[in-house]
Amino acid sequence: MEFVLMNVSHYLMFAYSDSRRALERIEDEETRQQLQHGLRALQIAWGQADAVTLAVERQR
C-alpha cells in the first residue's frame, strides 16, 4: 500500500513538472488558464496523496 501511494505521489510530481514546462510555451490565454486550473488540481491531489501516505505510516 505504501509503495503504491509513493508511486502515485511520484507520478503526480512528474505530471505537474511536465505540465508546468508546457504552460511556459502556451501563448493562448484561454488554454493557459485551463492548464493552470489543471495544475492546481494536481497540486491538491499531490497533497492528498502525501497526507494519505503519512496516515498509513502512522498506523504502523
C-alpha positions as CSV (number, residue, x, y, z in Angstrom):
1,M,0.0,0.0,0.0
2,E,2.7,2.4,1.0
3,F,4.7,1.7,-2.2
4,V,1.6,2.4,-4.3
5,L,1.0,5.7,-2.6
6,M,4.6,6.7,-3.1
7,N,4.3,5.9,-6.8
8,V,1.1,8.0,-7.0
9,S,2.9,10.9,-5.5
10,H,5.9,10.4,-7.7
11,Y,3.8,10.4,-10.9
12,L,1.8,13.4,-9.8
13,M,5.1,15.2,-9.4
14,F,6.1,14.2,-13.0
15,A,2.7,15.3,-14.4
16,Y,3.0,18.6,-12.6
17,S,6.5,19.2,-13.7
18,D,5.8,18.4,-17.3
19,S,2.6,20.4,-17.4
20,R,4.4,23.4,-15.8
21,R,7.0,23.3,-18.6
22,A,4.3,23.1,-21.2
23,L,2.5,26.1,-19.6
24,E,5.5,28.2,-20.3
25,R,5.2,27.6,-24.0
26,I,1.5,28.2,-24.4
27,E,0.6,31.6,-25.9
28,D,-3.2,31.3,-26.0
29,E,-4.5,32.8,-22.7
30,E,-7.6,30.6,-22.5
31,T,-5.5,27.5,-22.9
32,R,-3.0,28.8,-20.3
33,Q,-5.8,29.3,-17.8
34,Q,-7.2,25.9,-18.4
35,L,-3.8,24.3,-17.8
36,Q,-3.3,26.4,-14.7
37,H,-6.6,25.1,-13.3
38,G,-5.4,21.6,-14.0
39,L,-2.1,22.3,-12.3
40,R,-3.9,23.5,-9.2
41,A,-5.9,20.3,-9.2
42,L,-2.7,18.3,-9.5
43,Q,-1.2,20.1,-6.5
44,I,-4.3,19.3,-4.4
45,A,-4.2,15.7,-5.4
46,W,-0.5,15.5,-4.7
47,G,-1.1,17.0,-1.2
48,Q,-3.8,14.5,-0.6
49,A,-1.6,11.6,-1.7
50,D,1.1,12.8,0.7
51,A,-1.5,13.1,3.5
52,V,-2.7,9.5,2.9
53,T,0.9,8.2,2.8
54,L,1.6,9.9,6.2
55,A,-1.6,8.5,7.7
56,V,-0.7,4.9,6.5
57,E,2.8,5.3,8.0
58,R,1.4,6.4,11.4
59,Q,-0.9,3.4,11.6
60,R,2.0,1.0,11.5
